[in-house]
Amino acid sequence: MTALQNITVLGSTGSIGVSTLDVIARHPQRYRVFALAAHSSAHVLLEQCRQFQPRYAVLSDASAGPELLDALAAACPDTELLLGDWALEEVAAHTDVDTVMAAIVGAAGMPSALAAARAGKRLLLANKEALVTAGSLFIKAARDGGATLLPVDSEHNAIFQCLPSNSHGQVDTAGVDKLLLTASGGPFRGRSAQELRQVTPEQACAHPNWDMGRKISVDSATLMNKGLELAEACWLFGMSEQRVDVVVHPQSIIHSMVQYRDGSVLAQLGQPDMRTPIACCLAWPERIDAGVGNLDLVTVGQLDFEAPDYEAFRCLRIARECIQAGGSAMATCNAANEIAVAAFLDGRLGFLDIPSLIEETLARVENIEPESLEQVEDSDTRARQVAVERLHAASHSVGVG
């Protein structure tokens, strides 16, 4: 693709958004930033607007707008500031937009990603929740809208790269036996449940390989991120949960693998740098410079693999059970996890209490088969309410945390 692409970056101030803009800046002849969207990081958004001069800047948190308005008008007179959640969907589905990077973390990013899918955009999906919580609705919207769906998560992007170019993500027609999702194991790999009891948010956020946001880092530490990715893989590639294995690979060099029926296993290798899958999606089916150094396998020396510990890291087991249950179970799981992780980061919940809060929430929220985004959002809201109630109850219990 050589024509100049207009790109909307949703979640531009987060780690994926910043990496996306780094790749875009390397190829001004290919990409033009149409819109930048953040939640409340007005100062960072302003600096990004200074550099890329987009047509629109969006702050979904309208209360953060006043501090940006005057400064933006002075620095970027051709950039219009939009405030509120509605604006995310507006810049995602705008008729002048070719490509949308959907990188807003959590359930908050789902409506705008869905809007881009319905509008038939080239959609670079870094928001897990769009598929995790509303997989059937999202895949149908992308199909009906004619969207090109490209996975940004390093694991799913690796699988995408290992599939035949003419498979269009349909693994059953490509002779695929299994998908092998690799997991770094996070900062606590090899520790027992007893050893995890006293870990701190700072320790959980100190990922050995990846530079990520705090919420995603905690998900990596609990292995919930792999549970979310497992659900995402099932929807992206039309695979049952039984045909997707998780393999712990601490070096984070092999990003995932595809096992074929003839005994072949294809793997995608690279530095643990999100600019590689971002560049792959931006330029697909071409290849462009991502600013990532070459991989030296001699320096790496060895590649290790082990099975995940489902007892010490219960979140991965819980996610598998939710995928098997179907319906809104994963939406409930995801919502409860967001509440639990936020409480852990605030020092209000212990590390091992994260899966416990998720299990308590799942036991109290009805599992339904959602037929609309509103029903998904209702399940999400209900799950958050229950999780908060259980969190408050736990805070008054002896020994919690």
DRENTI-16077 format. One record per residue (C-alpha): residue number from 1; residue in three letters; x, y, z. Coordinates in Angstrom, 1 decimal. Example, Ala and Ser with C-alpha at 12.3 -4.5 7.8 and 13.67 -1.06 7.14 Angstrom:
2
k->1&r->Ala&u->12.3&v->-4.5&w->7.8;
k->2&r->Ser&u->13.7&v->-1.1&w->7.1;
% end
This chain:
401
k->1&r->Met&u->0.0&v->0.0&w->0.0;
k->2&r->Thr&u->1.7&v->3.2&w->-1.2;
k->3&r->Ala&u->-1.2&v->5.7&w->-1.0;
k->4&r->Leu&u->-1.0&v->8.1&w->2.0;
k->5&r->Gln&u->-3.1&v->6.6&w->4.8;
k->6&r->Asn&u->-5.2&v->8.7&w->7.2;
k->7&r->Ile&u->-4.8&v->7.2&w->10.7;
k->8&r->Thr&u->-6.8&v->7.6&w->13.9;
k->9&r->Val&u->-4.9&v->6.5&w->17.0;
k->10&r->Leu&u->-7.3&v->5.7&w->19.9;
k->11&r->Gly&u->-5.3&v->5.7&w->23.1;
k->12&r->Ser&u->-2.4&v->7.7&w->21.7;
k->13&r->Thr&u->-0.9&v->8.5&w->25.1;
k->14&r->Gly&u->-0.6&v->4.9&w->26.2;
k->15&r->Ser&u->2.3&v->2.6&w->25.5;
k->16&r->Ile&u->0.8&v->1.2&w->22.3;
k->17&r->Gly&u->-0.2&v->4.6&w->21.1;
k->18&r->Val&u->3.2&v->6.0&w->21.7;
k->19&r->Ser&u->4.9&v->3.1&w->19.9;
k->20&r->Thr&u->2.4&v->3.5&w->17.0;
k->21&r->Leu&u->3.3&v->7.2&w->16.6;
k->22&r->Asp&u->7.0&v->6.3&w->16.7;
k->23&r->Val&u->6.5&v->4.0&w->13.7;
k->24&r->Ile&u->4.3&v->6.5&w->11.9;
k->25&r->Ala&u->6.9&v->9.2&w->12.3;
k->26&r->Arg&u->9.5&v->7.1&w->10.5;
k->27&r->His&u->7.3&v->7.0&w->7.4;
k->28&r->Pro&u->5.8&v->10.4&w->6.7;
k->29&r->Gln&u->5.4&v->9.6&w->3.0;
k->30&r->Arg&u->3.0&v->6.7&w->3.9;
k->31&r->Tyr&u->1.0&v->7.8&w->6.9;
k->32&r->Arg&u->-0.8&v->11.0&w->8.1;
k->33&r->Val&u->-2.3&v->11.3&w->11.6;
k->34&r->Phe&u->-5.9&v->12.2&w->11.2;
k->35&r->Ala&u->-7.0&v->12.1&w->14.9;
k->36&r->Leu&u->-5.3&v->11.5&w->18.3;
k->37&r->Ala&u->-7.5&v->10.4&w->21.2;
k->38&r->Ala&u->-6.7&v->10.1&w->24.9;
k->39&r->His&u->-8.7&v->9.9&w->28.1;
k->40&r->Ser&u->-7.3&v->12.7&w->30.3;
k->41&r->Ser&u->-3.6&v->13.0&w->29.6;
k->42&r->Ala&u->-3.9&v->16.6&w->28.2;
k->43&r->His&u->-0.3&v->17.5&w->28.4;
k->44&r->Val&u->1.0&v->14.5&w->26.6;
k->45&r->Leu&u->-1.8&v->14.8&w->24.0;
k->46&r->Leu&u->-0.8&v->18.4&w->23.4;
k->47&r->Glu&u->2.8&v->17.5&w->22.7;
k->48&r->Gln&u->1.7&v->14.8&w->20.3;
k->49&r->Cys&u->-0.5&v->17.3&w->18.5;
k->50&r->Arg&u->2.4&v->19.7&w->18.2;
k->51&r->Gln&u->4.4&v->17.0&w->16.4;
k->52&r->Phe&u->1.7&v->15.5&w->14.2;
k->53&r->Gln&u->-0.8&v->18.3&w->13.7;
k->54&r->Pro&u->-3.9&v->16.1&w->13.4;
k->55&r->Arg&u->-7.3&v->17.3&w->12.2;
k->56&r->Tyr&u->-8.8&v->16.2&w->15.5;
k->57&r->Ala&u->-7.7&v->15.8&w->19.1;
k->58&r->Val&u->-10.0&v->14.0&w->21.5;
k->59&r->Leu&u->-10.2&v->13.8&w->25.3;
k->60&r->Ser&u->-12.9&v->11.4&w->26.4;
k->61&r->Asp&u->-12.7&v->12.9&w->29.9;
k->62&r->Ala&u->-14.3&v->16.3&w->29.2;
k->63&r->Ser&u->-13.2&v->17.7&w->32.5;
k->64&r->Ala&u->-9.6&v->17.6&w->31.3;
k->65&r->Gly&u->-10.5&v->19.8&w->28.2;
k->66&r->Pro&u->-10.2&v->23.3&w->29.6;
k->67&r->Glu&u->-6.5&v->23.0&w->30.3;
k->68&r->Leu&u->-5.8&v->21.9&w->26.8;
k->69&r->Leu&u->-8.1&v->24.2&w->24.8;
k->70&r->Asp&u->-6.1&v->27.4&w->24.8;
k->71&r->Ala&u->-2.7&v->25.7&w->24.4;
k->72&r->Leu&u->-3.9&v->23.6&w->21.5;
k->73&r->Ala&u->-5.4&v->26.6&w->19.7;
k->74&r->Ala&u->-2.1&v->28.4&w->20.0;
k->75&r->Ala&u->0.1&v->25.4&w->19.0;
k->76&r->Cys&u->-2.1&v->23.7&w->16.5;
k->77&r->Pro&u->-4.6&v->26.1&w->15.0;
k->78&r->Asp&u->-5.9&v->23.6&w->12.5;
k->79&r->Thr&u->-6.6&v->20.9&w->15.1;
k->80&r->Glu&u->-10.1&v->20.8&w->16.5;
k->81&r->Leu&u->-10.6&v->19.6&w->20.0;
k->82&r->Leu&u->-13.5&v->17.2&w->20.7;
k->83&r->Leu&u->-14.6&v->16.2&w->24.3;
k->84&r->Gly&u->-16.5&v->13.2&w->25.5;
k->85&r->Asp&u->-16.8&v->9.5&w->24.8;
k->86&r->Trp&u->-19.0&v->10.1&w->21.8;
k->87&r->Ala&u->-16.0&v->11.7&w->20.0;
k->88&r->Leu&u->-14.0&v->8.4&w->20.1;
k->89&r->Glu&u->-16.6&v->6.8&w->17.9;
k->90&r->Glu&u->-16.7&v->9.9&w->15.7;
k->91&r->Val&u->-13.0&v->9.8&w->14.8;
k->92&r->Ala&u->-13.0&v->6.0&w->14.6;
k->93&r->Ala&u->-15.7&v->5.9&w->12.0;
k->94&r->His&u->-15.0&v->9.2&w->10.1;
k->95&r->Thr&u->-15.3&v->8.9&w->6.4;
k->96&r->Asp&u->-11.8&v->10.3&w->5.8;
k->97&r->Val&u->-10.1&v->7.7&w->8.0;
k->98&r->Asp&u->-8.5&v->4.7&w->6.4;
k->99&r->Thr&u->-6.9&v->3.0&w->9.4;
k->100&r->Val&u->-7.7&v->2.9&w->13.1;
k->101&r->Met&u->-5.4&v->1.9&w->15.8;
k->102&r->Ala&u->-7.7&v->0.7&w->18.7;
k->103&r->Ala&u->-5.4&v->0.9&w->21.7;
k->104&r->Ile&u->-7.7&v->2.1&w->24.5;
k->105&r->Val&u->-7.2&v->-0.2&w->27.4;
k->106&r->Gly&u->-10.2&v->-2.0&w->29.0;
k->107&r->Ala&u->-13.9&v->-2.0&w->28.3;
k->108&r->Ala&u->-13.8&v->1.7&w->27.6;
k->109&r->Gly&u->-12.2&v->1.0&w->24.2;
k->110&r->Met&u->-14.9&v->-1.4&w->23.0;
k->111&r->Pro&u->-17.5&v->1.1&w->21.5;
k->112&r->Ser&u->-15.0&v->3.0&w->19.4;
k->113&r->Ala&u->-13.4&v->-0.2&w->18.1;
k->114&r->Leu&u->-16.8&v->-1.5&w->17.2;
k->115&r->Ala&u->-17.6&v->1.7&w->15.4;
k->116&r->Ala&u->-14.5&v->1.3&w->13.3;
k->117&r->Ala&u->-15.4&v->-2.3&w->12.5;
k->118&r->Arg&u->-18.9&v->-1.3&w->11.4;
k->119&r->Ala&u->-17.5&v->1.5&w->9.3;
k->120&r->Gly&u->-15.3&v->-0.9&w->7.4;
k->121&r->Lys&u->-12.0&v->0.5&w->8.5;
k->122&r->Arg&u->-8.6&v->-1.1&w->8.4;
k->123&r->Leu&u->-8.7&v->-1.9&w->12.1;
k->124&r->Leu&u->-5.5&v->-2.5&w->14.0;
k->125&r->Leu&u->-6.8&v->-4.2&w->17.2;
k->126&r->Ala&u->-4.8&v->-3.7&w->20.4;
k->127&r->Asn&u->-7.9&v->-3.6&w->22.6;
k->128&r->Lys&u->-8.5&v->-7.2&w->23.9;
k->129&r->Glu&u->-11.8&v->-6.4&w->25.4;
k->130&r->Ala&u->-13.6&v->-5.8&w->22.1;
k->131&r->Leu&u->-13.2&v->-9.5&w->21.4;
k->132&r->Val&u->-13.1&v->-10.8&w->25.0;
k->133&r->Thr&u->-16.4&v->-9.3&w->26.0;
k->134&r->Ala&u->-18.3&v->-9.0&w->22.7;
k->135&r->Gly&u->-16.5&v->-11.5&w->20.4;
k->136&r->Ser&u->-19.5&v->-12.6&w->18.4;
k->137&r->Leu&u->-20.9&v->-9.1&w->17.9;
k->138&r->Phe&u->-17.5&v->-7.7&w->17.0;
k->139&r->Ile&u->-16.6&v->-10.4&w->14.4;
k->140&r->Lys&u->-20.1&v->-10.0&w->12.8;
k->141&r->Ala&u->-19.7&v->-6.2&w->12.7;
k->142&r->Ala&u->-16.3&v->-6.5&w->11.1;
k->143&r->Arg&u->-17.7&v->-9.0&w->8.5;
k->144&r->Asp&u->-20.8&v->-7.0&w->7.8;
k->145&r->Gly&u->-18.9&v->-3.7&w->7.6;
k->146&r->Gly&u->-16.1&v->-5.1&w->5.4;
k->147&r->Ala&u->-13.4&v->-4.2&w->7.9;
k->148&r->Thr&u->-9.9&v->-5.5&w->7.6;
k->149&r->Leu&u->-9.1&v->-6.8&w->11.1;
k->150&r->Leu&u->-5.4&v->-7.0&w->11.9;
k->151&r->Pro&u->-4.2&v->-8.2&w->15.4;
k->152&r->Val&u->-1.7&v->-6.0&w->17.2;
k->153&r->Asp&u->-1.1&v->-8.1&w->20.3;
k->154&r->Ser&u->2.3&v->-9.7&w->19.7;
k->155&r->Glu&u->1.0&v->-13.2&w->20.2;
k->156&r->His&u->-1.9&v->-12.9&w->17.8;
k->157&r->Asn&u->0.2&v->-11.0&w->15.3;
k->158&r->Ala&u->2.7&v->-13.8&w->15.4;
k->159&r->Ile&u->0.0&v->-16.4&w->14.7;
k->160&r->Phe&u->-1.3&v->-14.2&w->11.9;
k->161&r->Gln&u->2.2&v->-14.0&w->10.4;
k->162&r->Cys&u->2.6&v->-17.8&w->10.6;
k->163&r->Leu&u->-0.7&v->-18.6&w->8.7;
k->164&r->Pro&u->-0.7&v->-18.9&w->4.9;
k->165&r->Ser&u->-1.1&v->-15.6&w->3.3;
k->166&r->Asn&u->-4.3&v->-16.8&w->1.5;
k->167&r->Ser&u->-5.9&v->-18.2&w->4.6;
k->168&r->His&u->-7.6&v->-14.9&w->5.6;
k->169&r->Gly&u->-7.4&v->-16.1&w->9.2;
k->170&r->Gln&u->-9.5&v->-19.3&w->8.5;
k->171&r->Val&u->-7.3&v->-21.9&w->10.2;
k->172&r->Asp&u->-9.4&v->-24.9&w->9.5;
k->173&r->Thr&u->-8.9&v->-24.5&w->5.7;
k->174&r->Ala&u->-5.1&v->-24.0&w->6.3;
k->175&r->Gly&u->-4.4&v->-27.4&w->7.8;
k->176&r->Val&u->-3.8&v->-26.0&w->11.3;
k->177&r->Asp&u->-3.9&v->-28.4&w->14.2;
k->178&r->Lys&u->-3.3&v->-26.1&w->17.2;
k->179&r->Leu&u->-2.3&v->-22.5&w->18.1;
k->180&r->Leu&u->0.5&v->-22.2&w->20.6;
k->181&r->Leu&u->0.3&v->-18.9&w->22.6;
k->182&r->Thr&u->3.6&v->-18.1&w->24.3;
k->183&r->Ala&u->3.7&v->-16.4&w->27.7;
k->184&r->Ser&u->6.7&v->-14.9&w->29.3;
k->185&r->Gly&u->5.5&v->-16.0&w->32.7;
k->186&r->Gly&u->5.7&v->-12.5&w->34.0;
k->187&r->Pro&u->7.9&v->-11.4&w->37.0;
k->188&r->Phe&u->6.8&v->-14.2&w->39.2;
k->189&r->Arg&u->7.4&v->-17.2&w->37.0;
k->190&r->Gly&u->8.3&v->-20.3&w->39.1;
k->191&r->Arg&u->7.0&v->-19.0&w->42.3;
k->192&r->Ser&u->4.5&v->-20.9&w->44.4;
k->193&r->Ala&u->1.1&v->-19.5&w->45.6;
k->194&r->Gln&u->2.6&v->-19.1&w->49.1;
k->195&r->Glu&u->5.5&v->-17.0&w->47.7;
k->196&r->Leu&u->3.0&v->-14.8&w->45.8;
k->197&r->Arg&u->1.1&v->-13.9&w->48.9;
k->198&r->Gln&u->3.1&v->-10.8&w->49.8;
k->199&r->Val&u->4.1&v->-9.4&w->46.4;
k->200&r->Thr&u->3.7&v->-5.6&w->45.9;
k->201&r->Pro&u->2.3&v->-3.6&w->43.0;
k->202&r->Glu&u->5.8&v->-2.4&w->42.2;
k->203&r->Gln&u->7.0&v->-5.9&w->41.9;
k->204&r->Ala&u->4.1&v->-6.9&w->39.8;
k->205&r->Cys&u->4.7&v->-4.0&w->37.4;
k->206&r->Ala&u->8.4&v->-4.9&w->36.9;
k->207&r->His&u->8.0&v->-7.0&w->33.8;
k->208&r->Pro&u->11.3&v->-8.7&w->32.9;
k->209&r->Asn&u->10.9&v->-8.2&w->29.1;
k->210&r->Trp&u->8.1&v->-5.8&w->28.1;
k->211&r->Asp&u->7.6&v->-2.1&w->28.8;
k->212&r->Met&u->3.8&v->-1.9&w->29.4;
k->213&r->Gly&u->1.2&v->0.0&w->31.3;
k->214&r->Arg&u->0.6&v->-0.8&w->35.0;
k->215&r->Lys&u->-2.8&v->-2.6&w->34.4;
k->216&r->Ile&u->-1.4&v->-4.8&w->31.6;
k->217&r->Ser&u->1.7&v->-5.5&w->33.6;
k->218&r->Val&u->-0.4&v->-6.8&w->36.5;
k->219&r->Asp&u->-2.4&v->-8.9&w->34.1;
k->220&r->Ser&u->0.9&v->-10.4&w->32.9;
k->221&r->Ala&u->2.0&v->-11.1&w->36.4;
k->222&r->Thr&u->-1.3&v->-13.0&w->37.2;
k->223&r->Leu&u->-1.4&v->-14.6&w->33.7;
k->224&r->Met&u->-4.9&v->-13.1&w->33.2;
k->225&r->Asn&u->-3.5&v->-11.4&w->30.1;
k->226&r->Lys&u->-2.9&v->-14.9&w->28.7;
k->227&r->Gly&u->-6.5&v->-15.8&w->29.5;
k->228&r->Leu&u->-7.7&v->-12.7&w->27.7;
k->229&r->Glu&u->-5.5&v->-13.5&w->24.8;
k->230&r->Leu&u->-6.7&v->-17.1&w->24.7;
k->231&r->Ala&u->-10.3&v->-15.8&w->24.3;
k->232&r->Glu&u->-9.1&v->-13.3&w->21.7;
k->233&r->Ala&u->-7.4&v->-16.1&w->19.7;
k->234&r->Cys&u->-10.5&v->-18.2&w->19.7;
k->235&r->Trp&u->-12.5&v->-15.4&w->18.1;
k->236&r->Leu&u->-9.8&v->-14.1&w->15.7;
k->237&r->Phe&u->-9.0&v->-17.5&w->14.3;
k->238&r->Gly&u->-12.2&v->-19.4&w->14.8;
k->239&r->Met&u->-10.6&v->-21.9&w->17.1;
k->240&r->Ser&u->-12.1&v->-23.8&w->20.0;
k->241&r->Glu&u->-10.5&v->-23.3&w->23.4;
k->242&r->Gln&u->-9.2&v->-26.9&w->23.4;
k->243&r->Arg&u->-7.1&v->-26.2&w->20.3;
k->244&r->Val&u->-5.2&v->-23.3&w->21.8;
k->245&r->Asp&u->-2.4&v->-24.2&w->24.1;
k->246&r->Val&u->-0.4&v->-21.8&w->26.4;
k->247&r->Val&u->3.4&v->-22.3&w->26.6;
k->248&r->Val&u->5.6&v->-20.4&w->29.0;
k->249&r->His&u->8.6&v->-19.1&w->27.1;
k->250&r->Pro&u->10.6&v->-16.7&w->29.5;
k->251&r->Gln&u->12.8&v->-15.1&w->26.8;
k->252&r->Ser&u->9.8&v->-13.6&w->24.9;
k->253&r->Ile&u->11.7&v->-14.2&w->21.6;
k->254&r->Ile&u->9.2&v->-16.6&w->20.1;
k->255&r->His&u->5.9&v->-14.6&w->20.2;
k->256&r->Ser&u->3.6&v->-17.6&w->19.3;
k->257&r->Met&u->3.5&v->-20.6&w->17.0;
k->258&r->Val&u->1.1&v->-22.5&w->14.7;
k->259&r->Gln&u->1.1&v->-26.3&w->14.7;
k->260&r->Tyr&u->0.0&v->-27.9&w->11.5;
k->261&r->Arg&u->-1.5&v->-31.3&w->10.8;
k->262&r->Asp&u->1.6&v->-32.5&w->8.9;
k->263&r->Gly&u->3.7&v->-32.1&w->12.1;
k->264&r->Ser&u->5.2&v->-28.7&w->11.1;
k->265&r->Val&u->5.4&v->-25.9&w->13.7;
k->266&r->Leu&u->5.9&v->-22.4&w->12.4;
k->267&r->Ala&u->7.1&v->-19.7&w->14.8;
k->268&r->Gln&u->7.5&v->-15.9&w->14.6;
k->269&r->Leu&u->10.6&v->-14.6&w->16.4;
k->270&r->Gly&u->11.7&v->-11.1&w->17.2;
k->271&r->Gln&u->12.8&v->-8.6&w->19.8;
k->272&r->Pro&u->10.2&v->-8.0&w->22.6;
k->273&r->Asp&u->9.2&v->-4.7&w->21.1;
k->274&r->Met&u->5.6&v->-3.8&w->20.2;
k->275&r->Arg&u->6.7&v->-1.7&w->17.3;
k->276&r->Thr&u->7.3&v->-4.9&w->15.3;
k->277&r->Pro&u->3.6&v->-6.1&w->15.3;
k->278&r->Ile&u->2.5&v->-2.5&w->14.9;
k->279&r->Ala&u->4.6&v->-2.0&w->11.8;
k->280&r->Cys&u->3.4&v->-5.3&w->10.5;
k->281&r->Cys&u->-0.2&v->-4.3&w->10.8;
k->282&r->Leu&u->0.3&v->-0.7&w->9.5;
k->283&r->Ala&u->2.0&v->-1.9&w->6.3;
k->284&r->Trp&u->0.5&v->-5.4&w->5.7;
k->285&r->Pro&u->1.0&v->-7.1&w->3.4;
k->286&r->Glu&u->4.2&v->-5.1&w->3.0;
k->287&r->Arg&u->7.1&v->-4.7&w->5.4;
k->288&r->Ile&u->8.5&v->-1.5&w->6.7;
k->289&r->Asp&u->11.2&v->-0.3&w->9.1;
k->290&r->Ala&u->9.9&v->-0.3&w->12.7;
k->291&r->Gly&u->13.0&v->1.0&w->14.4;
k->292&r->Val&u->13.6&v->-2.3&w->16.1;
k->293&r->Gly&u->17.0&v->-3.9&w->16.2;
k->294&r->Asn&u->17.8&v->-7.2&w->14.5;
k->295&r->Leu&u->17.5&v->-10.4&w->16.6;
k->296&r->Asp&u->20.8&v->-12.1&w->17.3;
k->297&r->Leu&u->20.1&v->-15.7&w->18.1;
k->298&r->Val&u->23.7&v->-16.4&w->19.1;
k->299&r->Thr&u->23.5&v->-13.7&w->21.8;
k->300&r->Val&u->20.1&v->-15.1&w->22.9;
k->301&r->Gly&u->21.8&v->-18.5&w->23.4;
k->302&r->Gln&u->18.8&v->-20.6&w->24.3;
k->303&r->Leu&u->15.1&v->-20.8&w->24.2;
k->304&r->Asp&u->13.2&v->-22.3&w->27.1;
k->305&r->Phe&u->9.7&v->-23.6&w->27.4;
k->306&r->Glu&u->7.5&v->-24.9&w->30.2;
k->307&r->Ala&u->3.9&v->-25.5&w->31.1;
k->308&r->Pro&u->2.0&v->-22.8&w->32.9;
k->309&r->Asp&u->1.2&v->-23.4&w->36.6;
k->310&r->Tyr&u->-2.6&v->-23.3&w->36.8;
k->311&r->Glu&u->-2.6&v->-23.6&w->40.6;
k->312&r->Ala&u->-0.3&v->-20.7&w->41.4;
k->313&r->Phe&u->-1.7&v->-18.5&w->38.6;
k->314&r->Arg&u->-5.5&v->-19.2&w->38.9;
k->315&r->Cys&u->-6.5&v->-16.4&w->36.6;
k->316&r->Leu&u->-5.5&v->-18.4&w->33.6;
k->317&r->Arg&u->-7.6&v->-21.4&w->34.7;
k->318&r->Ile&u->-10.6&v->-19.1&w->35.5;
k->319&r->Ala&u->-10.4&v->-17.6&w->32.0;
k->320&r->Arg&u->-10.3&v->-21.0&w->30.4;
k->321&r->Glu&u->-13.4&v->-22.0&w->32.3;
k->322&r->Cys&u->-15.2&v->-18.8&w->31.2;
k->323&r->Ile&u->-14.4&v->-19.4&w->27.6;
k->324&r->Gln&u->-15.8&v->-22.9&w->27.9;
k->325&r->Ala&u->-18.9&v->-21.5&w->29.6;
k->326&r->Gly&u->-19.5&v->-19.0&w->26.7;
k->327&r->Gly&u->-22.1&v->-16.3&w->26.8;
k->328&r->Ser&u->-21.2&v->-13.3&w->29.0;
k->329&r->Ala&u->-18.9&v->-15.2&w->31.3;
k->330&r->Met&u->-15.7&v->-13.6&w->29.8;
k->331&r->Ala&u->-17.3&v->-10.2&w->30.0;
k->332&r->Thr&u->-17.9&v->-10.7&w->33.7;
k->333&r->Cys&u->-14.4&v->-12.1&w->34.2;
k->334&r->Asn&u->-12.9&v->-9.1&w->32.5;
k->335&r->Ala&u->-14.9&v->-6.6&w->34.4;
k->336&r->Ala&u->-14.2&v->-8.2&w->37.7;
k->337&r->Asn&u->-10.5&v->-8.4&w->36.8;
k->338&r->Glu&u->-10.4&v->-4.6&w->36.1;
k->339&r->Ile&u->-11.9&v->-3.8&w->39.5;
k->340&r->Ala&u->-9.5&v->-6.3&w->41.2;
k->341&r->Val&u->-6.4&v->-5.0&w->39.5;
k->342&r->Ala&u->-7.2&v->-1.4&w->40.2;
k->343&r->Ala&u->-7.7&v->-2.3&w->43.9;
k->344&r->Phe&u->-4.4&v->-4.2&w->44.0;
k->345&r->Leu&u->-2.6&v->-1.2&w->42.4;
k->346&r->Asp&u->-4.2&v->1.0&w->45.1;
k->347&r->Gly&u->-3.0&v->-1.3&w->47.9;
k->348&r->Arg&u->-6.6&v->-2.3&w->48.8;
k->349&r->Leu&u->-6.3&v->-5.9&w->47.7;
k->350&r->Gly&u->-3.7&v->-8.6&w->47.9;
k->351&r->Phe&u->-2.2&v->-10.2&w->44.8;
k->352&r->Leu&u->-3.7&v->-13.6&w->45.4;
k->353&r->Asp&u->-7.1&v->-12.0&w->46.2;
k->354&r->Ile&u->-7.4&v->-10.9&w->42.5;
k->355&r->Pro&u->-8.5&v->-14.3&w->41.3;
k->356&r->Ser&u->-10.7&v->-14.8&w->44.4;
k->357&r->Leu&u->-12.6&v->-11.6&w->43.7;
k->358&r->Ile&u->-13.1&v->-12.7&w->40.1;
k->359&r->Glu&u->-14.5&v->-16.1&w->41.2;
k->360&r->Glu&u->-16.8&v->-14.5&w->43.7;
k->361&r->Thr&u->-18.1&v->-12.1&w->41.0;
k->362&r->Leu&u->-18.7&v->-14.9&w->38.5;
k->363&r->Ala&u->-20.6&v->-16.9&w->41.1;
k->364&r->Arg&u->-23.0&v->-13.9&w->41.6;
k->365&r->Val&u->-23.6&v->-12.6&w->38.0;
k->366&r->Glu&u->-25.9&v->-14.5&w->35.6;
k->367&r->Asn&u->-24.3&v->-15.8&w->32.5;
k->368&r->Ile&u->-26.4&v->-14.7&w->29.5;
k->369&r->Glu&u->-26.0&v->-14.9&w->25.7;
k->370&r->Pro&u->-25.8&v->-11.2&w->24.7;
k->371&r->Glu&u->-27.4&v->-10.2&w->21.5;
k->372&r->Ser&u->-26.5&v->-6.5&w->21.5;
k->373&r->Leu&u->-23.7&v->-4.2&w->22.7;
k->374&r->Glu&u->-26.2&v->-2.8&w->25.3;
k->375&r->Gln&u->-26.5&v->-6.3&w->26.8;
k->376&r->Val&u->-22.8&v->-6.7&w->26.9;
k->377&r->Glu&u->-22.5&v->-3.3&w->28.6;
k->378&r->Asp&u->-25.2&v->-4.3&w->31.1;
k->379&r->Ser&u->-23.3&v->-7.5&w->32.0;
k->380&r->Asp&u->-20.1&v->-5.4&w->32.4;
k->381&r->Thr&u->-21.9&v->-2.9&w->34.6;
k->382&r->Arg&u->-23.5&v->-5.6&w->36.8;
k->383&r->Ala&u->-20.2&v->-7.4&w->37.1;
k->384&r->Arg&u->-18.4&v->-4.2&w->38.3;
k->385&r->Gln&u->-21.1&v->-3.5&w->40.8;
k->386&r->Val&u->-20.8&v->-7.0&w->42.3;
k->387&r->Ala&u->-17.0&v->-6.9&w->42.3;
k->388&r->Val&u->-17.1&v->-3.5&w->44.1;
k->389&r->Glu&u->-19.6&v->-4.9&w->46.6;
k->390&r->Arg&u->-17.4&v->-8.0&w->47.2;
k->391&r->Leu&u->-14.3&v->-5.8&w->47.5;
k->392&r->His&u->-15.9&v->-3.7&w->50.2;
k->393&r->Ala&u->-17.0&v->-6.8&w->52.0;
k->394&r->Ala&u->-13.5&v->-8.2&w->51.9;
k->395&r->Ser&u->-12.0&v->-5.0&w->53.2;
k->396&r->His&u->-13.9&v->-5.6&w->56.5;
k->397&r->Ser&u->-12.8&v->-9.2&w->56.8;
k->398&r->Val&u->-9.9&v->-10.3&w->58.9;
k->399&r->Gly&u->-6.8&v->-11.3&w->57.0;
k->400&r->Val&u->-7.8&v->-10.1&w->53.6;
k->401&r->Gly&u->-5.0&v->-8.7&w->51.5;
% end
